[in-house]
Amino acid sequence: MFHPRRTLRALLLPLTAGLALTALPAQTAQAASTLTNGGFESDGTGTATPAGWSTYSAAGQNSASFTESGGHGGSHRLTHWSSSAYKVETYQYLSGLTNGTYKLTAWVRSGGGQNSAYLALKNCGSAEQRTDIPVSSSGWIRIVTSVAVTNNQCTISINSDANAGNWINVDDLTFTSGSTGLSIKGSDVSSLIKSEAKGGVYKNSSGTTQDALAVLKNAGQNYARLKVWVNPADGYNNKTRVLAAAKRIKAQGMKLLVDFHYSDIWADPGAQSVPSTWSGHSYSQLKTDVYNHTYDVLNALKAQGTTADMVQVGNETNGGMLWPTGSTSNWSQLAGLLNSGYDAVKAVNSGTTVALHLAKGGDLSGTRWWFDSAVSNGVKFDAIGLSYYGYWHGTLAEFQTTLDDAASRYSKPVFVAETAYPFRLDSEDSHENIIDLSSELVSGYPASTTGQTRWMKDVASIVEAVPNGRGLGVFYWESTWTAVTGNGWDPTDASSGNGWENQALFGYDDRALSSMAWFSHR
């Protein structure tokens, strides 16, 4: 069938170099800085081209875009779906804009599986900006993207390149003055120095051996996280090793987050062991221990010119720290220990951000209970860090709800202190991987570099969308912990293996993975 719009588009493409949408006669320009019918409420159900919007499909599949009931904020939403493979775009062209920076906000859902599904701001006079639509088949997720308008116009575009049966829902779009972005694009590199000492090698994507930190920096990483143990059995992740790593991190131009575990080994929701040299100490003595240890490490960092930019007082302290003295069953004592750490940080450098860290990424009630308790007991802190592993800590929608609530309820900036995702399921060493079954994966995110990249970009998008600019960013956990003999999980056992090498950002051939692309997130 002859399609005049398709023919016109084909003729215009060579002339407009991607700006064809702004030239299509079927468009209706909106001479305002706000979208028309951003909630898709004007037309009821089954409308292929909602009021104020246009639809385009090179293959004549306009019917794959339509309105239907079941909106986020109102009665209706936009849906992309077809029983056969399809490519479709729903767009709105705005003209007469005052030049400046604009932010697009939208609520979205997706069943996943598409070749691509994203929102775009284009033809605005600057580089096109895209944000992928996260996979979330039940809960709605808010995403944002921003663009510099320099030519008094912009096209807001909703795109699907999908397989049969794939779907997205989009609703409640707004286009207003404002900007978005993340200040932290980091990873934990605590394993790096020991890995290198045991023979670990890191290569860039071309296969050339290179400093792992330089590879990460060149990919876009701007912040690094280092854990500190008090007196670890193997001598790694102690003050001396942290000082050495900090020099290299700062030499790359990155900022530094120091993560105090207040233990000789892993501190997490299941274990908060008192360091051997603090064993038997009273609550009062432990407060002094926390202060002195924190001050000692941070002051040494400052003295060598590598002052910490952010500090975690405790690691994944769901149940408190320094058990049993600092358990959450005794909040007054836990508060005293946390404040002792806070005071030491500020004594070294008042400008260092102090964060508290929970492993409760999708646990709204648990996060509220912990921080309500902290606030009521006078705990001092500047920021909130949450671990969020999608295979353990709830859905992306639940994560967004928890993160948004923490930011608004406590008026603090928030960030993801830890997240990760596998790029494969098999092990490189003899130690069983933490995630090694397809049944353990998050639906819509395969164990591949594509799935790993998509996971990180979608988590970053949720942090970026935290209202009032309170979403700081994301730290990937443990980007450099590859399978190297002697660099296992147990510092008391040199033969212990690594259960996380399939979630590193370097592959089994030691090369940087394409997944590092997430660092280029706005």
URLIN-V132424 format. One record per helix or strand of 3 or more residues. SS is the DSSP state (H for helix, E for strand). FROM is the first residue (numbers start at 0). TO is the last residue. If there is no record, write none. Layout:
ss/from/to
SS/FROM/TO
SS/FROM/TO
This chain:
ss/from/to
H/3/15
H/19/22
E/53/55
H/61/63
E/64/68
E/75/80
E/85/94
E/99/109
E/115/121
E/128/131
E/135/148
E/152/161
E/166/176
E/183/187
H/191/196
H/211/218
E/222/227
H/238/250
E/254/259
H/275/277
H/282/302
E/309/312
H/330/347
E/352/357
H/363/375
E/382/386
H/395/408
E/412/418
H/437/439
H/448/463
H/466/468
E/470/475
H/500/502
H/513/519
